[in-house]
């Protein structure tokens, strides 16, 4: 809500035509307005930008834009978004993979991590669809593993820079 200083970009795999309904759902579940990116936009603080079905969401200096060029990845792809965030924002990028994302995002998260950005996964280890987060931890590219409510609290803290994240525990190391 008020005073939140970051833009948020979301990649969610969904069928063509479902984006507007999902955007309304996200807006109702948060205090932030949500918009599907159908043309280049300036990613203003305090807004959520959603990838359209059938196009990647790409970060460029000063803008987010849909891109339909083939990348060999599922479309939209979190890898494409994360790689572009790493390139544009470096250590200022924050990449988050939630449960259910399969393996999409891990390669891009690796680039965010390599450039010093913050990398976070959802930690519900009892979930059946926790493949992506578990793999990101095993690969050493996720530095935090948090519950969904703590991810929300972390984003709130990042969006209100006077707060301190030093109390958030690091991700567990994977078994050999």
HUWOMO-V211172 format. One record per backbone hydrogen bond with DSSP energy under -0.5 kcal/mol. NH is the residue of the N-H (numbers start at 0). CO is the residue of the C=O. Records with the same first field share a line. If there is no record, write none. Layout:
NH = CO ; CO
This chain:
3 = 0
4 = 158
7 = 46
9 = 48
11 = 9
17 = 14
21 = 17
22 = 18
23 = 19
24 = 20
25 = 21
26 = 22
27 = 23
28 = 24
29 = 25 ; 26
32 = 45
34 = 47
36 = 49
37 = 35
40 = 63
42 = 40
43 = 41
45 = 5
46 = 43
47 = 32
48 = 7
49 = 34 ; 47
50 = 9
51 = 36
53 = 74
54 = 51
55 = 66
57 = 55 ; 64
59 = 62
62 = 59
63 = 40
64 = 57
66 = 55
80 = 76
81 = 77
82 = 78
83 = 79
84 = 80
85 = 81
86 = 82
87 = 83
88 = 84
89 = 84 ; 85
91 = 88
92 = 89
94 = 117
96 = 119
99 = 128
100 = 97
103 = 100
105 = 102
108 = 104
109 = 105
110 = 106
111 = 107
112 = 108
113 = 109
114 = 110
115 = 112
116 = 111
117 = 92
119 = 94
120 = 143
121 = 96
122 = 145
124 = 122
126 = 123
129 = 126
133 = 129
134 = 130
135 = 131
136 = 132
137 = 133
138 = 134
139 = 136
140 = 135
141 = 135
142 = 118 ; 140
143 = 118
145 = 120
150 = 146
151 = 147
152 = 148
153 = 149
154 = 150
155 = 151
156 = 152
157 = 153
158 = 154
159 = 155 ; 156
162 = 159
167 = 164
170 = 142
